Structures are given as C-alpha cells and as structure tokens.
C-alpha cells in the first residue's frame, strides 16, 4: 500500500488537480490547450533531448529490453485490431485506430514519473531507450496502416505513401527532440553551461505541466457506449502488454533488474492522449479511443500498483 501512496498517488493527484480545475472552469479549455501545447511542443521535447543526449547508448540499448517491451506492445495491438475487426465488426480504419490505442502506452507522461518515484532518477536509462524509438516506431506503424487502408481505392504509389508517412513522423516535436538528442550524443558536442541550464529549466517544467494538462484534457471525454470494445483495449494495454513484457524479460531474456523494471512499468501504463489524437486526426473510432484513454488511466492506478508488487 505504501507504493500506491508514495509512488503512484502523487502522479494521479496532479492529473486530478488538472481535471478538477478544468471541470470547475477555473482553468478554461483555451488554457488547457495552451498548456498542453507548451508541454508537448516545447518542454517535453527538451526533456527528451536532455535524456537522450546524456544517455549511455551502449548500456541503455539492450536488444532484450526492446524485444520484451515491443513484443508485448505489438501483441496488444494485434489483439485489439483483430477483436475490433472480427469480433465487433468494425470497419478496417476503425479497427486500426482501436489497435493503435492498445499499442500506444503513455510511456512519457506516466511511465517516466512513476518509474522515477518508484526507483529513483538513476533508474530511467531503460525508459529513455524505450521512449527514444517509441513515437517514431509506433506512429510509423499506425500511419502506414491507416494510409494504406485509406488509399486502397485511390491507387497511391509506394513512394507517395512513404513520403506521406515520413512527413507525418518527422514533423512531430517529440521526434525532433529525440533526433537532436541523438545528434548531440553521437557527435560528442559540448554545449555551453548556460544552454544546458536553460534546457534543464524547461525539462523540469515538462512533467508537472503535462500531467496537469492531461487532467484538463480528460474532462472532455465521456465513457459512453462500446463497453466491450473499451474493456478489450484496457485488457490489452494494462494486462497483455506488461504481462508479455514481464514474461519475456524475466524468464526468456533474464533482464537485469533495472531494465526489467523500466520495461514492465512502461508497458503497464494506460494508453496516452496521442492514441486519441491519432483517432481524432483520421476521424475514426474517436468515442472508443477517448473513452478507453479515460477509463484505462483511472484503472491504471490499481494495475500499476499490482505490477510494482510483482517486480523485484
């Protein structure tokens, strides 16, 4: 119980403050949008830049860690997509968006602060390694499948489709921050102290601002309809993904304890807001995606506590 109170509850209390402020109209929609834009476009990219630029790449990029995490992610994606398509008889574009919700765990806004509070700031190397390929890889998967599904009757060429996917991925601020971090890391560029101090200031603002803004965003969603589909997504995101990650990391690859913790805690996170934004961008399965993000975020308070008890 102390893990719940000391590690998980403070993170969700910040989300709750944002939710309560927005619901009471003390923090209007425009302010929520502005705060999330600041967090996702500027502060969080600075956080990712700092984390990747200072990452020990040879130590952090353990293939076993990546395989454990992303196998679980893609199994969850496949189950949610197949269930939506064949069990619930949704159109292919809807099924892809629903699968994407089961694929895209909130590795950044929830995974980082919970791992840090549970195991300390020195335990985040595995988290940053996962996050550094998380958005580019998962967006590439979702966008490629969605654009393919939409273009089946249009006759879009392979080159046009590839350019469309690359443009959508490379224009993401998070991807730009990660890429800049890799550039500094691999080049050995020594930035001035003043620049690092400014980046540190921005990075420290990222998580609190994003969590508070996330609470404000969640006010807009209502858990309604499609209960079975939402339950399937929650099971894939909160049980299947971390369960497969734990099984592979513990019993197949025998991951070191820090890597196992990073992989499983990150896998146990609820779907991120980006999963809903993906559905909203394409105009498909928006209600299911929004409801799943909201309900899974609430349920993850309990499920994350369970995984913290299981982990060494």
C-alpha positions, 0 to 999 in steps of 0.5 A: 500500500505504501507504493500506491501512496508514495509512488503512484498517488502523487502522479494521479493527484496532479492529473486530478488537480488538472481535471478538477480545475478544468471541470470547475472552469477555473482553468478554461479549455483555451488554457488547457490547450495552451498548456498542453501545447507548451508541454508537448511542443516545447518542454517535453521535447527538451526533456527528451533531448536532455535524456537522450543526449546524456544517455549511455547508448551502449548500456541503455540499448539492450536488444532484450529490453526492446524485444520484451517491451515491443513484443508485448506492445505489438501483441496488444495491438494485434489483439485489439485490431483483430477483436475490433475487426472480427469480433465487433465488426468494425470497419478496417480504419476503425479497427486500426485506430482501436489497435493503435490505442492498445499499442500506444502506452503513455510511456512519457507522461506516466511511465517516466514519473512513476518509474522515477518515484518508484526507483529513483532518477538513476533508474530511467536509462531503460525508459529513455531507450524505450521512449527514444524509438517509441513515437517514431516506431509506433506512429510509423506503424499506425500511419502506414496502416491507416494510409494504406487502408485509406488509399486502397481505392485511390491507387497511391504509389509506394513512394507517395505513401512513404513520403506521406508517412515520413512527413507525418513522423518527422514533423512531430516535436517529440521526434525532433527532440529525440533526433537532436538528442541523438545528434548531440550524443553521437557527435560528442558536442559540448554545449555551453553551461548556460544552454544546458541550464536553460534546457534543464529549466524547461525539462523540469517544467515538462512533467508537472505541466503535462500531467496537469494538462492531461487532467484538463484534457480528460474532462472532455471525454465521456465513457459512453457506449462500446463497453466491450470494445473499451474493456478489450483495449484496457485488457490489452494495454494494462494486462497483455502488454506488461504481462508479455513484457514481464514474461519475456524479460524475466524468464526468456531474456533474464533482464537485469533488474533495472531494465526489467523494471523500466520495461514492465512499468512502461508497458503497464501504463494506460494508453496516452492522449496521442492514441486519441489524437491519432483517432481524432486526426483520421476521424475514426473510432474517436468515442472508443479511443477517448473513452478507453484513454479515460477509463484505462488511466483511472484503472491504471492506478490499481494495475500499476500498483499490482505490477510494482508488487510483482517486480523485484 
